[in-house]
Amino acid sequence: MELYLDTANLKHIDLVNKLGFMDGITTNPTILSKEESAPFELIREIDEKLDGKIWYQVTGATADKAVEEALTVANMCSNKVVIKFPFTLDNLEGIRRISEKGIETNATLVYSIPQAIFAAKAGATYISPYLGRIDDTGGSSVQFINDIYLAYENLGFDTKIIGASIRNSQHLVDLSKNGIDALTISYANFEKMLHNTMTDAGMEQFQKDWNKIKDL
Ligand code: E4P
């Protein structure tokens, strides 16, 4: 399973490098806007620092504009890039054109089986269902992902699924039951999932007991 940090923050990039087990970082315009730098400048800086894949989401409103933006980013990066295309008719063409150039692509904001099928047929390497956002509206993100896997298996697509908008540990518990190709998690949620009150209490007790004997 591939694991990404959903961030464009340079301190987080250092962490991804230091940890050494993550596959890279995923971004979108909202994530880039939090860093208050010119987006291409920031992508360039991330590319210089990061050891891993960089996911960049195109914003161009037409297929030609999105393809041009995708190629600009792919050409400026020495790391492998994944170009994210929000699901639109124009962007299906964009996915097809960029995939044909051997660059990995992702259809993002995928909320239905027809969208998942069309993105796969266009050649998307990945699609991203947004777990948190689906569950916020009363839907079942896990059921949706299982349905996409079944459709892909029956229809013979090898497009991978990356679970996005992961909000809590339960998402990981649910996804682990049936498997998932990739996950992207924000730093805040990653940090939250590292902690468990029993782990913390156990650590505190071990430290106390060690302090009693360490100078004997
Ligand atoms: C993936 O890169 C998505 O853009 C991201 O996970 C969305 O997460 P959010 O719903 O927390 O904004």
Residues whose N, C-alpha, C, O or C-beta is under 5 A from the ligand:
A	BS01	E4P	D6 T26 T27 N28 G132 R133 A164 S165 T184
